[in-house]
Structures are given as structure tokens and as C-alpha cells.
């Protein structure tokens, strides 16, 4: 697969994400967190075959998978919020979700930094971690509101 200008932007975006480090929570006063910086990158067309892509293609595929996981998480959070019996329960859910976002960003940055600091695999490891942990949280929220 030949890497075009768009693919290079994603690669550069992932490198910017890694260079920026963990910035904190998703509160408006705080700088954007790891996942927010990933989601702020331009959406690039996925390669035809993600299982046979080069590193840039793998990162584009991983970013698309994370976007889908993030969308599912947002839907699960809204459903949990809707099911909350009162304002206190909604406030607890919000506080828990904010704490979880900090946890997710920190743990995934740690995972990518571990054996891959500065290497080309670091961004891919972080993206895969974000997807995995976000998918798990969406499932946990869905299960929490089941009767």
C-alpha cells in the first residue's frame, strides 16, 4: 500500500499524541486527554485489508476501531444516564466516568510507553489499548443497567 498525504497526517498525528503526553481529565478547563487528541485527528480512509497493511495503514485501522469503540461508549453512557433514578445517581455516574477516562488515558499511555517508547509500535499499542479498554467500559455500562 502506498502511503498518501492523508496517511502521513495520521502518522504525524499519532506521533503528536505520543509527544503530548497525558494531559488529564476531559474537563473543559483541562488540556485534552490522550483519547481526545486521537479523536481530534482527521478521519482517513481505511486500507482495503487492515490485516495486511503497513504501519501507517495499521494505525489508520486502529484509529477507526477506536472511533467506533468511543461511539459505542458514548451510547452506553447515555443509556446509563437515562436509566439513572435521580440526580444523585447521574452525578455519581458522571464522576465515575470522568475518573475512568483519566484511568484509560493513563493506562494506555503507560502501555505504549513500556517497551515501545519512541518507537513506531508505540502509537499502535496505544490505539489498540484505547479500543480494548473503551470497549470493556461500554460493556460494563451496558451490563450495569440490565435488569
trRosetta pair geometry for C-beta under 8 A, 3 or more apart (Angstrom, degrees):
i j d omega theta_ij theta_ji phi_ij phi_ji
1 47 5.5 -36 -113 -128 161 126
1 53 6.0 -15 15 -139 149 72
1 54 5.6 -144 56 4 102 103
1 56 8.0 -140 101 71 117 102
1 57 5.3 62 74 -55 156 141
3 7 4.3 -123 -156 90 81 137
3 8 6.1 101 151 -55 112 80
3 11 7.7 9 -162 -19 138 138
3 54 7.0 -86 -57 73 105 137
3 56 4.7 63 -113 54 123 162
3 57 7.8 -126 -92 -42 86 80
4 7 5.2 102 51 10 63 100
4 8 7.2 -117 107 -4 37 91
5 8 5.6 -56 -152 35 34 113
5 9 6.6 40 150 -25 66 100
6 9 5.5 -49 -153 28 36 114
6 10 6.8 34 151 -16 65 100
6 42 7.0 -107 -149 105 89 129
6 44 4.6 149 152 -126 111 107
6 45 7.2 58 108 21 153 82
7 10 5.7 -50 -154 34 37 111
7 11 6.4 37 149 -18 66 104
7 44 6.2 124 -84 -175 52 153
7 56 4.4 68 169 156 114 130
7 57 7.0 -24 -135 -69 131 58
7 60 6.2 -62 -122 -53 83 133
8 11 5.5 -52 -147 38 36 113
8 12 6.2 34 153 -16 67 105
8 56 7.2 -30 -76 -133 43 141
9 12 5.7 -56 -146 41 30 109
9 13 6.0 36 151 -24 65 107
9 41 7.5 155 137 -169 92 98
9 42 5.8 5 123 43 137 123
9 44 7.1 163 69 -72 103 124
10 13 5.3 -52 -145 36 31 116
10 14 6.4 33 155 -20 65 101
10 41 6.1 92 -122 161 66 135
10 42 7.2 -105 -72 68 78 83
10 44 4.9 -74 -47 -8 132 145
10 56 6.8 114 77 -166 109 85
10 59 5.9 159 135 112 113 112
10 60 5.3 69 114 -86 170 82
10 63 6.4 -127 -156 0 122 158
11 14 5.9 -51 -150 33 30 109
11 15 6.6 28 151 -16 62 105
11 55 7.7 71 -112 115 117 96
11 56 5.0 -52 -62 -116 120 94
11 59 6.2 111 -93 66 66 154
11 123 7.8 134 -145 78 57 168
12 15 5.5 -56 -151 39 35 112
12 16 6.3 39 149 -23 67 102
13 16 5.5 -50 -147 33 33 113
13 17 6.4 39 151 -22 64 101
13 38 7.7 108 143 -131 108 48
13 41 3.8 93 172 -119 155 125
13 42 7.4 -160 -54 25 154 73
14 17 5.4 -47 -151 31 35 117
14 18 6.6 32 151 -17 64 103
14 38 7.5 36 -106 -117 68 87
14 41 7.5 8 -53 -83 60 163
14 59 5.4 -74 -42 -166 158 138
14 63 7.6 -116 -75 -67 109 121
14 123 3.6 64 161 -154 124 143
14 126 7.8 156 -162 62 98 123
14 127 7.2 -45 -124 -47 121 120
15 18 5.7 -53 -149 37 35 110
15 19 6.2 32 154 -18 67 107
15 123 6.7 -61 -66 -65 51 137
16 19 5.7 -56 -142 40 31 108
16 20 6.2 37 156 -29 64 107
16 37 7.2 -141 112 173 94 122
17 20 5.9 -57 -151 27 26 114
17 34 6.5 80 -175 -154 102 70
17 37 4.6 153 -114 115 88 122
17 38 5.5 45 -112 -72 152 73
17 41 7.6 -56 -47 -47 119 125
17 123 7.0 102 66 -124 115 98
17 126 7.3 -179 119 110 125 153
18 112 6.9 -118 -114 132 105 138
18 122 5.7 75 -121 120 145 125
18 123 5.8 -90 -44 -78 126 85
18 126 7.0 -169 -86 -9 92 156
20 23 6.6 -31 150 -47 106 112
20 34 7.9 167 86 -103 111 62
20 37 5.9 -174 57 -115 156 168
21 109 7.1 75 -156 -158 50 146
22 33 7.0 0 -157 -148 68 76
22 34 5.9 -35 -108 -45 67 107
22 105 5.6 129 -132 136 99 107
22 106 5.5 47 -125 -96 156 66
22 109 5.0 -126 -59 10 104 167
23 30 6.5 140 136 160 94 97
23 31 3.9 -94 -179 90 135 107
23 32 6.0 59 68 79 149 39
23 33 5.5 -147 60 -98 91 41
23 34 7.4 165 17 -43 85 57
23 37 7.7 110 6 -36 130 123
24 27 7.5 -52 130 35 111 95
24 30 4.2 -119 96 -167 128 135
24 31 6.4 98 34 51 107 77
24 33 6.2 -116 75 -84 40 88
24 102 6.9 -25 -171 -114 43 101
25 30 5.2 110 60 28 71 164
25 33 6.5 -33 -167 -59 11 125
25 98 5.5 27 -158 -176 128 95
25 101 6.2 89 -146 89 71 115
25 102 5.1 -38 -88 -69 79 104
26 30 7.3 -126 -125 64 1 123
26 32 7.8 23 -122 -141 62 57
26 33 5.7 -61 -72 3 70 125
26 36 6.4 149 -116 -53 89 129
26 98 6.5 -133 43 -129 94 77
26 101 5.0 -37 -14 138 115 161
27 30 4.7 81 64 5 87 108
27 98 7.1 42 -54 -145 88 126
30 33 7.5 29 120 -50 123 83
32 36 3.7 -130 -169 101 104 130
32 37 5.2 136 114 -57 120 76
32 40 6.8 16 172 -26 168 140
33 36 4.9 95 52 10 68 106
33 37 7.1 -131 100 -7 34 89
33 101 6.4 140 44 155 171 104
33 102 7.3 -126 -115 -99 143 51
33 105 4.5 -93 176 -88 116 161
34 37 6.0 -62 -155 33 27 108
34 38 6.7 24 152 -17 64 105
34 104 8.0 -145 62 113 118 81
34 105 3.9 154 26 -148 112 98
34 108 6.4 -178 114 78 154 115
34 109 5.6 -143 -83 -58 151 108
34 126 7.2 -118 179 -175 129 124
34 130 7.4 -147 121 -88 112 123
35 38 5.5 -53 -150 35 37 112
35 39 6.2 31 155 -15 69 107
35 66 7.6 -154 -140 173 91 125
35 70 7.0 154 179 -98 122 126
35 101 7.2 -106 33 -157 134 91
35 104 6.7 12 -36 113 132 121
35 105 5.8 -109 -10 -87 90 96
35 108 7.9 80 -61 49 89 150
35 130 5.7 150 -100 -143 96 127
35 134 7.6 122 -121 -73 142 128
36 39 5.8 -57 -144 41 31 108
36 40 6.3 36 154 -27 64 107
37 40 5.6 -51 -146 30 31 116
37 41 7.6 48 151 -36 57 91
38 41 6.1 -43 -171 5 38 114
38 63 6.5 -157 179 -129 102 93
38 66 6.3 -29 134 113 140 153
38 126 7.9 -165 -76 127 135 112
38 127 6.8 155 -141 -103 143 84
38 130 6.6 -96 35 -47 167 179
39 66 7.8 -126 -75 122 80 111
39 67 6.7 128 -118 -102 84 81
39 70 6.4 -140 -90 138 128 179
41 63 6.8 -67 76 -153 132 145
43 63 8.0 -172 -124 126 59 118
43 64 7.6 85 -151 -95 90 82
43 67 7.3 42 -109 -78 107 166
44 60 4.9 -80 84 -134 121 116
44 63 7.5 60 35 73 98 138
45 60 7.7 10 87 174 37 139
46 50 6.5 -37 -178 -67 112 106
46 57 7.9 82 -169 -162 57 81
46 60 5.9 170 -115 130 54 107
46 61 5.6 80 -143 -95 103 70
46 64 5.3 -26 -77 -24 116 164
47 50 5.9 137 66 -80 101 54
47 53 4.4 141 49 -101 161 123
47 57 4.0 20 -31 -152 143 120
47 60 6.5 114 -16 75 87 128
47 61 6.5 -53 32 -55 96 107
49 52 4.4 2 120 41 122 102
49 53 6.5 177 94 -50 65 80
50 53 5.4 -33 -142 -9 38 126
50 57 6.8 -166 -124 149 56 99
50 58 7.0 106 -167 -111 79 52
50 61 3.7 113 -131 -119 121 153
53 56 7.6 -110 159 75 108 57
53 57 2.7 -127 -178 107 124 129
53 58 5.1 172 88 -52 111 63
53 60 7.6 -115 171 48 158 102
53 61 6.2 159 26 -17 156 130
54 57 5.1 93 48 14 62 106
54 58 7.0 -115 105 -9 30 92
55 58 5.5 -51 -145 34 32 114
55 59 6.5 30 156 -18 64 104
55 120 5.5 -16 -162 161 156 125
55 124 7.1 -102 -156 -50 82 133
56 59 5.8 -57 -153 36 31 109
56 60 6.5 32 150 -19 65 104
57 60 5.5 -52 -147 35 35 112
57 61 6.3 35 154 -17 66 105
58 61 5.7 -55 -149 38 31 111
58 62 6.2 31 153 -19 65 108
58 124 5.6 7 123 -117 117 129
59 62 5.5 -51 -140 39 33 112
59 63 6.2 36 156 -22 64 104
59 123 5.8 12 -118 118 125 119
59 124 5.6 -99 -85 -84 79 82
59 127 6.4 140 -143 -3 67 159
60 63 5.8 -53 -147 35 29 111
60 64 6.6 30 152 -18 62 105
61 64 5.7 -56 -152 35 32 111
61 65 6.5 31 152 -18 65 105
62 65 5.6 -52 -148 36 34 112
62 66 6.4 35 152 -19 65 104
62 124 5.8 155 -15 -142 164 68
62 127 3.6 86 138 122 124 134
62 128 5.7 -67 -140 -61 124 69
62 131 6.8 -123 -166 -23 76 136
63 66 5.7 -52 -149 36 33 112
63 67 6.5 39 151 -23 64 101
63 127 5.8 -67 -68 -140 58 135
64 67 5.6 -48 -149 31 33 114
64 68 6.7 33 152 -17 63 103
65 68 5.8 -53 -152 36 34 111
65 69 6.4 34 150 -18 66 106
65 127 7.6 97 62 156 101 101
65 128 8.0 20 83 -109 136 56
65 131 4.8 11 122 -116 104 146
66 69 5.5 -54 -146 38 35 112
66 70 6.1 38 154 -22 68 105
66 127 5.6 -106 -36 -164 135 80
66 130 4.9 25 -127 103 125 116
66 131 4.6 -103 -86 -71 68 86
66 134 6.8 93 -149 28 73 149
67 70 5.7 -54 -147 36 29 113
67 71 6.5 33 152 -21 63 104
68 71 5.6 -51 -150 33 32 114
68 72 6.6 31 152 -16 64 104
69 72 5.7 -54 -150 37 33 111
69 73 6.3 37 150 -22 66 104
69 130 7.4 151 77 130 139 76
69 131 4.7 154 -9 -144 154 65
69 134 4.1 103 140 97 118 120
69 135 4.8 -74 -135 -60 116 79
69 138 6.9 -150 -170 -10 72 138
70 73 5.5 -50 -147 34 33 114
70 74 6.5 36 153 -20 64 102
70 134 5.8 -42 -75 -175 58 153
71 74 5.8 -52 -151 33 31 112
71 75 6.6 30 151 -17 63 105
72 75 5.7 -54 -150 37 34 112
72 76 6.3 33 152 -18 66 106
72 134 7.8 116 66 140 97 99
72 135 7.0 31 78 -115 138 64
72 138 4.6 38 123 -149 98 163
73 76 5.7 -56 -146 38 32 110
73 77 6.2 33 155 -21 67 106
73 134 5.1 -80 -47 -176 139 93
73 135 7.9 -102 -59 -81 97 28
73 137 5.8 32 -123 90 114 106
73 138 4.3 -107 -89 -73 61 101
73 141 7.5 101 -149 19 64 141
74 77 5.7 -52 -144 36 30 112
74 78 6.4 29 156 -17 64 105
75 78 5.9 -55 -147 37 30 109
75 79 6.4 30 153 -18 64 106
75 138 7.6 41 61 -145 84 115
76 79 5.7 -54 -147 37 31 112
76 80 6.3 31 154 -18 65 106
76 137 7.7 159 85 123 143 71
76 138 4.3 154 1 -152 151 72
76 139 7.8 -70 -115 -40 160 18
76 141 4.0 113 150 85 113 126
76 142 5.0 -74 -130 -53 114 82
77 80 5.7 -56 -148 38 31 110
77 81 6.2 33 153 -21 65 107
77 93 7.7 144 -156 161 80 116
77 97 6.1 68 -128 -115 124 149
77 141 6.0 -58 -76 -157 50 166
78 81 5.5 -52 -145 36 32 115
78 82 6.3 35 154 -22 64 105
79 82 5.7 -53 -148 34 31 113
79 83 6.4 24 155 -14 64 109
79 141 7.3 121 68 139 98 109
79 142 7.2 34 80 -104 141 65
79 145 6.2 -163 130 55 98 163
80 83 5.8 -60 -146 41 31 108
80 84 6.8 52 150 -46 63 91
80 93 5.9 173 129 -146 114 142
80 141 4.7 -87 -43 -172 139 103
80 144 6.3 30 -118 81 120 117
80 145 5.2 -148 -105 -48 69 130
81 84 5.7 -33 -157 -1 34 118
81 90 5.8 61 -148 -129 80 95
81 93 6.1 -174 -91 104 70 152
81 94 7.9 59 -105 -61 110 84
83 145 4.5 110 57 -144 166 124
84 89 3.9 179 -165 108 101 114
84 90 4.5 144 101 -66 160 72
84 93 5.9 -107 -80 -12 136 141
85 89 5.3 85 43 4 73 152
86 89 5.3 101 54 11 65 100
86 90 7.2 -124 107 -2 37 92
87 90 5.5 -56 -146 39 35 112
87 91 6.2 37 155 -22 68 105
88 91 5.7 -54 -148 35 30 111
88 92 6.5 31 153 -18 64 105
89 92 5.7 -52 -148 36 32 112
89 93 6.4 36 152 -20 64 105
90 93 5.6 -52 -148 36 33 114
90 94 6.4 34 153 -20 65 105
91 94 5.6 -52 -147 36 32 112
91 95 6.3 32 154 -17 65 105
92 95 5.8 -54 -146 38 31 110
92 96 6.2 31 155 -18 65 109
93 96 5.8 -58 -147 39 28 111
93 97 6.2 26 156 -19 65 108
94 97 5.8 -56 -144 37 28 109
94 98 6.4 29 156 -19 64 106
95 98 5.8 -55 -148 35 29 111
95 99 6.5 28 154 -16 64 106
96 99 5.8 -56 -149 38 31 110
96 100 6.2 33 152 -21 66 107
97 100 5.4 -52 -145 36 33 114
97 101 6.4 40 153 -25 65 100
98 101 5.7 -48 -151 28 32 113
98 102 7.0 32 151 -15 61 101
99 102 5.8 -54 -157 35 35 111
99 103 6.4 38 146 -20 66 107
100 103 5.3 -54 -149 37 36 116
100 104 6.2 39 154 -23 69 102
100 137 6.0 121 167 -125 141 138
101 104 5.7 -48 -144 33 31 112
101 105 6.4 26 159 -14 63 107
102 105 6.2 -59 -148 39 28 106
102 106 6.1 22 158 -14 64 114
103 106 6.0 -66 -147 41 25 107
103 107 5.9 16 163 -14 66 114
104 107 6.2 -63 -142 41 22 105
104 108 6.1 13 165 -11 63 113
104 130 6.9 79 166 -126 108 65
104 133 4.9 162 -131 122 95 137
104 134 6.7 70 -148 -68 146 73
104 137 7.2 -52 -75 -31 130 144
105 108 6.2 -62 -144 41 24 104
105 109 6.2 23 159 -18 63 110
106 109 5.9 -58 -147 37 27 108
106 110 6.2 28 154 -19 64 108
107 110 5.5 -54 -148 37 31 114
107 111 6.3 35 152 -23 65 104
107 129 7.1 -154 116 171 85 129
107 133 6.7 135 84 -93 127 158
108 111 5.4 -46 -143 33 36 115
108 112 6.4 30 158 -13 65 105
108 126 5.2 91 157 -150 99 70
108 129 3.7 161 -126 109 92 126
108 130 5.1 53 -132 -62 164 70
108 133 6.4 -122 -60 13 109 142
109 112 6.0 -58 -149 42 31 106
109 113 6.0 28 154 -20 66 113
109 126 6.5 29 -95 -120 44 116
110 113 5.7 -60 -141 39 28 110
110 114 6.6 56 156 -51 61 89
111 114 5.9 -27 -159 -9 29 121
111 125 5.8 -149 128 151 94 109
111 126 6.9 150 79 -94 95 55
111 129 4.6 141 69 -86 150 154
112 116 5.8 -74 -176 69 56 124
112 122 4.5 85 175 -169 97 73
112 123 7.0 64 -152 -74 137 19
112 125 4.4 156 -105 88 73 106
112 126 3.6 -12 -58 -58 146 91
112 129 6.7 -122 -43 11 91 138
113 116 7.0 -127 -138 62 9 76
113 117 5.1 35 -160 -81 65 91
113 122 6.9 49 -83 -141 37 115
114 117 7.6 -172 62 -35 20 85
114 125 8.0 -111 39 144 104 156
116 119 4.6 -106 -167 53 70 113
116 121 4.6 -110 -133 85 130 97
116 122 3.9 171 127 -78 113 74
116 125 5.6 153 19 10 161 146
117 122 6.5 82 -101 -92 19 138
118 122 6.9 100 26 -23 16 148
119 122 5.4 128 64 -24 70 96
120 123 7.4 -49 -176 26 43 101
120 124 7.7 31 140 -3 66 112
121 124 5.5 -67 -159 46 51 111
121 125 5.7 52 148 -26 83 106
122 125 5.8 -58 -148 35 28 111
122 126 6.4 26 156 -18 64 107
123 126 5.7 -55 -148 36 31 111
123 127 6.3 30 156 -18 66 106
124 127 5.8 -53 -145 37 31 110
124 128 6.3 29 157 -16 65 107
125 128 5.9 -57 -147 39 28 109
125 129 6.2 31 154 -20 64 108
126 129 5.7 -57 -148 37 30 113
126 130 6.3 33 155 -21 65 104
127 130 5.7 -50 -148 33 31 113
127 131 6.6 30 154 -17 63 105
128 131 5.7 -54 -151 36 33 112
128 132 6.2 31 154 -18 67 108
129 132 5.7 -57 -143 39 31 110
129 133 6.0 18 164 -10 68 111
130 133 6.4 -61 -138 43 23 102
130 134 5.8 21 163 -17 62 117
131 134 6.0 -63 -142 41 22 109
131 135 6.1 24 160 -20 63 110
132 135 6.0 -58 -150 34 24 110
132 136 6.5 23 154 -18 61 108
133 136 5.6 -53 -150 35 33 114
133 137 6.5 32 152 -19 65 104
134 137 5.7 -53 -148 35 33 110
134 138 6.5 35 153 -20 65 103
135 138 5.8 -53 -149 34 32 112
135 139 6.6 31 153 -17 64 105
136 139 5.8 -56 -152 37 31 111
136 140 6.4 33 151 -21 65 106
137 140 5.4 -51 -146 36 35 114
137 141 6.4 34 156 -18 66 102
138 141 5.9 -54 -149 36 30 109
138 142 6.4 32 152 -19 64 107
139 142 5.6 -55 -147 38 32 113
139 143 6.2 28 156 -17 67 108
140 143 5.9 -56 -144 39 29 108
140 144 6.3 36 154 -28 63 107
141 144 5.6 -52 -147 29 31 117
141 145 7.0 12 162 -7 63 106
142 145 6.7 -74 -159 39 27 96
142 146 6.9 38 149 -39 64 102
143 146 5.6 -43 -151 10 39 118
